[in-house]
Structure formats: structure tokens, C-alpha cells
């Protein structure tokens, strides 16, 4: 996804040389969340993700909270990632490209889940393969930066972990597509666990490379950390084969990184839009959203009105807000969503559980700790949105 090309700088600004610890904390919370989500998906293989799990295990109001947090947090993610794609692929007009990307990918999703799956598979192959090639090419010629240890600040490490968690959250979108997956009780667990495992490996490799090559101070102010890994490659080329050759190599690699980053962002957008529309579908079926949102186009089996609605909201946020603000709010809302998922897993009957309870407990405590470490404005806005949604639900939709 987009996070591997974006999150290292703000995370390093909070954690400094303790960035690996922040990454490990984010990975622990993400792993606990993934396992809890897998357990829930096996018991409830239908659309909606933690919205459905919360309703069935904790009651309608808690399920509604999960749905609101998912919809608002992931809509913010759509806008942020679209803007990141624009910054990489069309720096002169990033908002224009972001709007076009959201619209085009919504159309692909409307055409059916098979189209979404095929495009996603191509994106993953391009991004992971491209990152492997870039790292294998750049690192042997790069110079390791001086590693100056920074003071350990627990709150800074927690905030960095919360920022990094933004990039891990995609695995659970698989669970929101439960109705459209063949043999979901078998397929969903395999998909969630393999997606998270791949992400952990890639992030550990890229994050370590960024920290070692750039150093914590330079990484904290980098606007394109993965692209900056290539600076030392061009310097090395200049020393060994002439400045012109080194410059050409550096320019070529910079273009490659920009293309790979843009493709990664577009792949994230595709999956997030699909997850948003399916959660909206599930909520409309339960009358937690207006009834027309539940309309499914018979030709493709997709919730077309929900897809269009969330794409339009994402476009509006692209025009009005900046990526940093959107990511802070998204992280807070999504961590709240996963806190509800872990609570639902803790409440499952003994027959439905195969996880030790402490795994979901770790996920719950971790989500709350990371969410509370984020900027106060993100916390206040998330709480305000949730409270307003419950008020509207009470007054207009259902008691």
C-alpha cells in the first residue's frame, strides 16, 4: 500500500533512532488484530467486518460505532492516499490526479469483485517486485549514515507506532468482503494471515534500510524516504563510473520509485473503496444507513450506490484537506474500530474461539494505547464524529 512510501518520516520524527521499536509495537498490535479478525470472520462470513461482528457479539449500538469509525476513518484514508498518489505521479497537480484516481477506481469496483481482485493482484506484484529490485540495486552502493542514538521517549515511540499502524490496517479489508469470497471460512483466514505476513516482511526491510542509510535525523525530514535511498547510489556511481552515469542511474531509479509508489497508492485506494461500500451495504441492511445504500446492482453483485457515495465523499475531502490531517484522523478512527473488533473476539463463545483470550486482550489494549498517543485534535474529531452519528441515528433512523 501507500504507507511504505510515506510513514517513515513522521514516524522517525516522533521515535528517532527508536523507530524499529515503534515498528515492532505496531506489528504486535496488527498481528493481534489480524488474529482476532480471522476468528470473527470464520464465525461470521458476511459483509461488514467489525460492524457485523460488533452487532452480533456486542449489540447494535457498539456495532454501529464500529461501522461509523470504519467508514469515516477509511474515507479519510481514501483522500489521503489519493493525494499521496498525486504528489508522486503528478506533483504539479496532485489534487487533480487524486480526484481522477478515486473516480476511476470506484468505476472498477462497480464492475465487480473479480475486477477488483485482478487489479489488486497486479498491483501487489508490481509494488513488491519493484521494492525488492530497488533495494537490491540501491543498498549495495549506498553509504550507511552515522547512527546517533536519540533519547528514549515512550510517548514518542507510541505515537510513531500509531502512525505506522496506518500502513498495516489493510489486511482486515478482506474480511469486509465475506459474502463475495468462495469458501470464506477457509479463504478469509488464509488471506488475512498471508497479507499481514507479507506486509511485516516488506516493512521491516524497507524501514531498516531507510533508517540505516539516511539516519534518524535526515529520515525525519525526508519528503520521499524510499526515493532518498537512491541518493547514495548515484554518488557511488559517480565515484566508480563518472558523475553522468551516476546521475542517470539516480534519475532512472527516482522515476521507478515514483511509479511504484503511485501504483501502490492506487492499489490501496481500490481495496479501501471496496471495503467502504461493503460496510455501507451491511449498515444499510440493518437500517443504520439510509435504505438506498443497500442497493446491489444485479449485473455485477456490487453495492453501486454505496460505492458512488463514498467515492464522492472522498473526492470532497481531497479538495478540502491535506494528507497529514487526514492520516491523523484515520489512524485514530481505525484504531477505535479494531478495539471494538478485539472486544467482540473476547466475547465470542468458547465454541467459536480458537485463540487464547490474551491475544485479543493485547490487541484491545494496544489499540487504545496507540489511539490515545495521537494528536488531541484527531481524538476530539473522532469522538465528535462518533457522538454526532449516534445522535443522528437516534433521531432519524432507529432507537
Backbone torsions as a table, in degrees:
resi	resn	phi	psi	omega
1	UNK	NA	-168.3	-174.8
2	UNK	-73.9	-27.9	-170.9
3	UNK	-58.9	-35.6	-176.4
4	UNK	-62.0	-21.1	-179.9
5	UNK	-99.2	-0.6	-170.0
6	UNK	-129.1	-39.7	-162.9
7	UNK	-78.5	-15.8	-171.7
8	UNK	-64.7	-37.3	-178.0
9	UNK	-67.0	-54.4	178.7
10	UNK	-64.5	-31.1	177.5
11	UNK	-68.1	-42.4	178.4
12	UNK	-66.5	-32.9	177.9
13	UNK	-63.2	-29.5	179.1
14	UNK	-89.0	-39.2	-172.2
15	UNK	-103.6	-18.5	-177.7
16	UNK	61.1	-133.5	-178.2
17	UNK	-72.2	-7.4	177.5
18	UNK	-88.9	16.9	179.3
19	UNK	-55.7	-41.5	177.9
20	UNK	-58.8	-35.8	177.9
21	UNK	-66.4	-41.2	177.4
22	UNK	-61.9	-41.2	178.3
23	UNK	-63.6	-40.3	178.9
24	UNK	-64.4	-41.6	178.0
25	UNK	-62.6	-45.1	177.9
26	UNK	-60.5	-39.1	-179.7
27	UNK	-66.7	-39.0	179.0
28	UNK	-63.4	-47.3	179.8
29	UNK	-63.7	-43.3	-179.9
30	UNK	-63.1	-38.9	179.6
31	UNK	-65.6	-44.7	177.8
32	UNK	-61.2	-42.5	178.3
33	UNK	-62.9	-41.8	-178.8
34	UNK	-63.1	-43.1	-179.5
35	UNK	-67.1	-41.1	177.2
36	UNK	-63.7	-42.4	179.1
37	UNK	-63.2	-38.9	178.2
38	UNK	-62.6	-45.3	179.1
39	UNK	-60.9	-42.1	179.6
40	UNK	-68.6	-40.6	-178.5
41	UNK	-64.4	-33.9	177.9
42	UNK	-67.8	-34.0	-179.8
43	UNK	-82.7	-27.9	-176.5
44	UNK	-132.1	74.5	-175.2
45	UNK	-81.5	63.2	179.7
46	UNK	-133.9	169.1	-180.0
47	UNK	-65.7	153.8	172.7
48	UNK	120.8	-22.1	179.5
49	UNK	59.3	-137.5	-174.5
50	UNK	-66.4	-19.2	172.5
51	UNK	-60.1	-49.6	179.4
52	UNK	-67.0	-42.9	-179.2
53	UNK	-62.2	-42.6	-179.6
54	UNK	-63.9	-42.1	178.8
55	UNK	-60.5	-44.3	-173.0
56	UNK	-78.8	-30.3	-176.9
57	UNK	-100.6	-26.3	-172.4
58	UNK	-123.9	-13.8	179.4
59	UNK	114.6	161.4	-173.9
60	UNK	-60.6	-40.2	-176.3
61	UNK	-68.1	-40.5	178.4
62	UNK	-68.6	-40.6	176.2
63	UNK	-60.9	-41.5	177.2
64	UNK	-60.3	-41.1	177.6
65	UNK	-59.1	-44.2	178.5
66	UNK	-61.5	-42.8	179.7
67	UNK	-62.9	-43.9	179.6
68	UNK	-63.0	-44.8	-179.8
69	UNK	-62.9	-41.0	178.4
70	UNK	-64.7	-49.4	-175.6
71	UNK	-63.1	-45.4	-178.3
72	UNK	-73.0	-42.3	-179.8
73	UNK	-64.7	-43.1	-177.8
74	UNK	-77.2	-28.0	173.1
75	UNK	-65.7	-38.8	173.8
76	UNK	-62.3	-38.4	176.9
77	UNK	-62.2	-42.1	178.1
78	UNK	-54.2	-49.2	-176.6
79	UNK	-67.3	-42.8	-179.6
80	UNK	-62.9	-46.1	-176.6
81	UNK	-69.4	-36.2	176.0
82	UNK	-62.3	-39.4	177.9
83	UNK	-67.9	-38.1	176.3
84	UNK	-62.1	-42.6	176.9
85	UNK	-59.2	-42.4	178.7
86	UNK	-63.2	-38.8	179.5
87	UNK	-65.7	-33.4	179.2
88	UNK	-79.6	-44.6	-170.0
89	UNK	-92.4	-29.5	-179.3
90	UNK	-144.0	71.7	-174.4
91	UNK	-57.3	-27.1	-178.8
92	UNK	-73.6	-28.3	-179.9
93	UNK	-139.8	63.8	-174.2
94	UNK	-64.5	-36.4	-177.8
95	UNK	-69.5	-35.8	177.9
96	UNK	-62.3	-48.5	179.6
97	UNK	-64.4	-36.5	179.7
98	UNK	-61.5	-43.6	179.3
99	UNK	-63.1	-46.5	179.8
100	UNK	-60.6	-41.5	-178.7
101	UNK	-62.0	-45.2	-179.2
102	UNK	-61.8	-43.9	-178.0
103	UNK	-65.0	-47.8	-177.3
104	UNK	-63.4	-42.5	-177.6
105	UNK	-71.8	-31.2	173.5
106	UNK	-63.1	-39.4	177.9
107	UNK	-63.6	-40.7	177.7
108	UNK	-61.4	-44.1	178.8
109	UNK	-63.1	-39.2	179.7
110	UNK	-62.0	-28.8	-177.8
111	UNK	-72.2	-9.4	174.2
112	UNK	129.8	156.4	-175.4
113	UNK	-67.4	-26.5	177.6
114	UNK	-65.0	-39.7	177.4
115	UNK	-62.9	-43.6	178.0
116	UNK	-59.0	-44.9	-177.3
117	UNK	-65.7	-42.6	-178.9
118	UNK	-64.1	-48.6	-179.6
119	UNK	-61.9	-41.3	179.8
120	UNK	-62.1	-40.7	179.3
121	UNK	-63.0	-41.3	178.1
122	UNK	-63.9	-43.7	-179.4
123	UNK	-60.2	-47.3	-179.6
124	UNK	-59.7	-43.3	-179.5
125	UNK	-62.5	-42.9	-179.2
126	UNK	-66.4	-45.7	-174.0
127	UNK	-70.1	-51.6	-178.5
128	UNK	-64.4	-45.1	177.6
129	UNK	-61.1	-42.0	179.5
130	UNK	-65.1	-41.4	178.6
131	UNK	-63.7	-41.1	178.7
132	UNK	-61.3	-45.3	-179.8
133	UNK	-64.1	-44.2	-179.1
134	UNK	-62.2	-46.7	-179.3
135	UNK	-65.6	-41.9	179.7
136	UNK	-64.7	-31.0	-179.5
137	UNK	-82.5	-41.5	-171.6
138	UNK	-80.7	-42.0	-170.1
139	UNK	-65.2	-39.2	179.5
140	UNK	-60.3	-28.1	-179.2
141	UNK	-99.8	3.5	-175.4
142	UNK	-90.5	155.8	177.2
143	UNK	-100.1	130.6	178.8
144	UNK	-73.5	129.8	-179.3
145	UNK	-74.2	156.5	174.9
146	UNK	-65.0	128.3	-176.1
147	UNK	-98.6	98.6	178.2
148	UNK	-95.5	117.5	-177.4
149	UNK	-67.2	137.1	175.9
150	UNK	-102.4	159.2	-179.0
151	UNK	-64.0	143.5	179.1
152	UNK	-79.0	118.1	177.5
153	UNK	-121.0	105.2	-175.5
154	UNK	-53.7	-42.3	-178.5
155	UNK	-66.0	-38.0	178.4
156	UNK	-65.5	-38.9	177.6
157	UNK	-65.5	-41.5	178.0
158	UNK	-62.7	-43.1	179.8
159	UNK	-64.7	-39.9	177.1
160	UNK	-62.5	-40.2	177.6
161	UNK	-63.2	-38.6	178.2
162	UNK	-64.5	-39.2	177.4
163	UNK	-65.6	-44.4	179.4
164	UNK	-64.7	-31.9	-179.7
165	UNK	-60.7	-30.4	176.8
166	UNK	-50.0	-34.5	-175.9
167	UNK	-86.3	-14.1	-179.3
168	UNK	-91.0	-11.5	-163.6
169	UNK	-75.8	-6.6	-173.2
170	UNK	-68.9	-24.1	-175.0
171	UNK	-59.7	-34.1	-175.3
172	UNK	-76.8	-13.1	175.5
173	UNK	-62.0	-25.6	177.0
174	UNK	-57.6	-40.7	-176.0
175	UNK	-66.6	-24.4	-180.0
176	UNK	-72.4	-11.4	-177.4
177	UNK	-102.3	21.8	-170.0
178	UNK	-53.3	-36.9	-176.6
179	UNK	-70.1	-21.9	-173.1
180	UNK	-103.1	10.6	-178.3
181	UNK	-105.8	134.1	175.9
182	UNK	-70.2	133.2	179.1
183	UNK	50.0	62.1	-172.4
184	UNK	-61.5	-31.2	-178.8
185	UNK	-65.7	-24.8	178.3
186	UNK	-98.3	-40.4	-173.1
187	UNK	-74.7	-43.6	-175.5
188	UNK	-60.0	-48.0	178.4
189	UNK	-59.4	-43.1	-179.8
190	UNK	-63.5	-40.7	-178.0
191	UNK	-67.4	-44.6	-178.3
192	UNK	-63.5	-48.1	-176.3
193	UNK	-67.8	-41.6	-179.4
194	UNK	-69.2	-36.6	177.5
195	UNK	-62.9	-45.6	-179.5
196	UNK	-66.1	-42.6	179.8
197	UNK	-59.6	-43.6	177.9
198	UNK	-62.7	-43.2	-178.9
199	UNK	-63.6	-43.3	179.0
200	UNK	-59.2	-43.8	-179.0
201	UNK	-64.0	-47.7	-177.8
202	UNK	-64.3	-43.4	-178.1
203	UNK	-67.5	-38.9	177.6
204	UNK	-61.0	-41.9	-179.2
205	UNK	-67.3	-48.0	-176.0
206	UNK	-70.4	-43.1	-180.0
207	UNK	-63.0	-42.5	177.7
208	UNK	-62.7	-41.6	179.7
209	UNK	-63.5	-44.5	179.8
210	UNK	-60.9	-44.2	-177.6
211	UNK	-68.1	-42.9	-177.4
212	UNK	-68.9	-41.6	-174.4
213	UNK	-80.9	-42.2	-175.3
214	UNK	-91.8	-29.7	-173.7
215	UNK	82.7	154.0	-174.7
216	UNK	-61.9	-37.2	-176.9
217	UNK	-68.3	-48.4	179.8
218	UNK	-68.2	-36.3	-179.9
219	UNK	-63.9	-36.5	-176.9
220	UNK	-64.3	-24.5	-178.0
221	UNK	-110.1	6.4	-178.4
222	UNK	-74.4	137.0	175.2
223	UNK	-91.7	-13.9	179.7
224	UNK	-149.1	76.6	-171.3
225	UNK	-56.9	-44.7	-177.2
226	UNK	-67.5	-38.7	176.8
227	UNK	-65.5	-35.3	-179.4
228	UNK	-67.7	-18.9	173.8
229	UNK	-59.7	-24.0	-173.4
230	UNK	-84.3	-8.6	-179.2
231	UNK	-61.0	-46.1	-179.7
232	UNK	-66.1	-28.8	177.3
233	UNK	-63.2	-44.6	-179.6
234	UNK	-68.7	-33.8	176.3
235	UNK	-64.3	-44.1	178.0
236	UNK	-62.5	-38.6	178.0
237	UNK	-63.4	-36.9	178.7
238	UNK	-65.1	-37.9	-178.5
239	UNK	-70.4	-34.9	-172.6
240	UNK	-99.7	-27.6	-174.2
241	UNK	-137.6	17.0	178.8
242	UNK	101.0	145.0	-177.2
243	UNK	-62.9	-38.7	-177.6
244	UNK	-63.2	-44.2	179.7
245	UNK	-64.3	-41.4	178.9
246	UNK	-64.4	-41.1	179.2
247	UNK	-64.8	-42.4	179.2
248	UNK	-62.3	-42.3	178.8
249	UNK	-62.5	-42.8	179.5
250	UNK	-64.2	-41.5	179.5
251	UNK	-64.7	-42.1	-180.0
252	UNK	-62.8	-42.7	-179.9
253	UNK	-68.0	-34.9	177.9
254	UNK	-63.4	-43.0	176.8
255	UNK	-61.8	-43.3	-179.9
256	UNK	-60.5	-43.7	179.7
257	UNK	-63.0	-42.2	-179.9
258	UNK	-62.4	-41.0	179.0
259	UNK	-66.9	-45.4	-180.0
260	UNK	-62.7	-43.0	178.7
261	UNK	-62.4	-42.6	178.2
262	UNK	-62.3	-42.8	177.9
263	UNK	-63.3	-41.2	178.5
264	UNK	-60.6	-43.7	178.7
265	UNK	-61.8	-43.0	-178.7
266	UNK	-65.3	-37.7	176.4
267	UNK	-63.8	-41.1	176.6
268	UNK	-61.6	-44.2	-179.7
269	UNK	-58.6	-42.8	-178.6
270	UNK	-58.8	-48.4	-179.3
271	UNK	-67.4	-39.7	-178.6
272	UNK	-66.1	-43.8	179.1
273	UNK	-61.0	-39.3	177.7
274	UNK	-63.9	-44.0	179.2
275	UNK	-65.3	-38.9	178.6
276	UNK	-61.3	-47.9	-176.6
277	UNK	-65.4	-35.8	-179.7
278	UNK	-72.7	-36.5	175.2
279	UNK	-67.7	-40.3	175.3
280	UNK	-60.5	-40.2	176.3
281	UNK	-58.5	-48.9	-178.9
282	UNK	-61.8	-40.2	-178.8
283	UNK	-69.5	-37.1	178.7
284	UNK	-67.8	-35.2	177.5
285	UNK	-61.3	-31.5	179.9
286	UNK	-94.1	9.4	179.9
287	UNK	64.3	24.3	171.8
288	UNK	-88.3	-10.4	169.6
289	UNK	-133.4	161.8	179.5
290	UNK	-54.9	142.8	-174.2
291	UNK	-52.9	-41.8	-178.1
292	UNK	-58.2	-23.1	179.1
293	UNK	-62.6	-22.9	-178.6
294	UNK	-82.7	-0.7	-178.1
295	UNK	-65.4	128.9	177.9
296	UNK	-113.3	126.1	-179.6
297	UNK	-70.6	118.2	-175.3
298	UNK	-58.9	-32.5	-176.0
299	UNK	-64.1	-38.3	-175.7
300	UNK	-116.1	-13.0	-177.4
301	UNK	73.9	19.7	-177.8
302	UNK	-107.5	148.2	177.6
303	UNK	-78.5	84.2	-166.8
304	UNK	-66.9	-40.1	-179.0
305	UNK	-67.2	-41.2	176.6
306	UNK	-61.8	-42.2	179.7
307	UNK	-60.7	-45.3	-179.8
308	UNK	-66.2	-42.3	-176.7
309	UNK	-61.5	-47.8	-177.4
310	UNK	-72.6	-29.8	174.4
311	UNK	-64.2	-41.9	179.5
312	UNK	-65.3	-40.6	177.3
313	UNK	-63.8	-41.1	177.3
314	UNK	-61.5	-40.8	178.1
315	UNK	-62.0	-42.0	179.1
316	UNK	-61.0	-43.2	179.1
317	UNK	-66.9	-34.2	176.1
318	UNK	-58.5	-42.6	-176.8
319	UNK	-72.1	-32.5	-169.0
320	UNK	-99.7	-27.0	-168.6
321	UNK	-123.4	169.7	179.8
322	UNK	-108.2	159.1	-174.4
323	UNK	-61.1	-38.7	-176.6
324	UNK	-63.6	-45.3	177.3
325	UNK	-61.4	-43.6	-178.5
326	UNK	-64.3	-40.1	-177.7
327	UNK	-68.9	-39.2	177.8
328	UNK	-60.4	-46.5	178.6
329	UNK	-66.0	-42.8	-178.8
330	UNK	-60.3	-45.1	-179.2
331	UNK	-60.4	-43.7	-178.8
332	UNK	-63.6	-46.7	-177.7
333	UNK	-65.8	-42.8	-177.3
334	UNK	-69.1	-36.4	175.8
335	UNK	-63.8	-38.1	174.6
336	UNK	-63.2	-39.5	177.5
337	UNK	-59.9	-45.8	-179.6
338	UNK	-71.8	-28.1	174.3
339	UNK	-61.2	-40.1	177.2
340	UNK	-67.1	-40.0	178.5
341	UNK	-60.7	-43.5	178.8
342	UNK	-65.6	-37.9	177.3
343	UNK	-63.8	-40.5	177.2
344	UNK	-62.3	-40.3	178.2
345	UNK	-64.2	-37.0	177.7
346	UNK	-64.9	-29.7	-176.8
347	UNK	-88.8	-5.2	-179.8
348	UNK	-62.9	152.7	178.4
349	UNK	-67.6	160.1	-179.3
350	UNK	-59.8	-34.0	-179.3
351	UNK	-67.5	-28.9	-177.5
352	UNK	-90.1	-14.3	-175.9
353	UNK	-93.1	137.2	168.0
354	UNK	-124.2	-5.0	175.7
355	UNK	-91.3	146.2	166.3
356	UNK	-62.4	143.6	-177.7
357	UNK	-58.6	-31.2	-174.8
358	UNK	-64.8	-25.0	178.8
359	UNK	-64.0	-48.8	177.7
360	UNK	-66.9	-31.6	175.8
361	UNK	-63.5	-42.7	176.7
362	UNK	-61.2	-42.9	178.3
363	UNK	-61.9	-42.8	-179.6
364	UNK	-63.8	-50.7	-179.3
365	UNK	-63.4	-41.2	180.0
366	UNK	-62.9	-43.4	179.1
367	UNK	-61.0	-45.4	-179.0
368	UNK	-65.6	-41.2	-179.6
369	UNK	-64.7	-43.9	-179.5
370	UNK	-67.6	-41.3	-179.8
371	UNK	-61.9	-41.9	-178.3
372	UNK	-72.9	-12.7	177.7
373	UNK	-85.7	-10.0	-178.2
374	UNK	-75.3	165.0	179.3
375	UNK	-54.9	143.1	-174.2
376	UNK	-59.4	-32.3	-178.5
377	UNK	-63.1	-41.1	178.4
378	UNK	-62.5	-40.5	-179.7
379	UNK	-66.1	-45.2	-178.6
380	UNK	-63.9	-43.4	-179.5
381	UNK	-65.0	-43.5	178.8
382	UNK	-60.9	-44.4	178.8
383	UNK	-64.7	-39.3	179.1
384	UNK	-65.2	-41.5	178.2
385	UNK	-63.5	-43.4	-179.2
386	UNK	-64.6	-45.4	178.8
387	UNK	-62.7	-41.7	179.2
388	UNK	-63.8	-40.1	179.8
389	UNK	-63.2	-41.7	178.3
390	UNK	-65.2	-36.6	178.5
391	UNK	-65.4	-45.1	178.7
392	UNK	-62.7	-42.2	178.7
393	UNK	-59.9	-43.1	-178.4
394	UNK	-66.1	-38.5	-173.0
395	UNK	-86.0	-29.2	-170.3
396	UNK	-120.5	-27.2	-171.3
397	UNK	-107.5	-57.4	-177.0
398	UNK	-163.9	155.9	179.1
399	UNK	-75.3	NA	NA
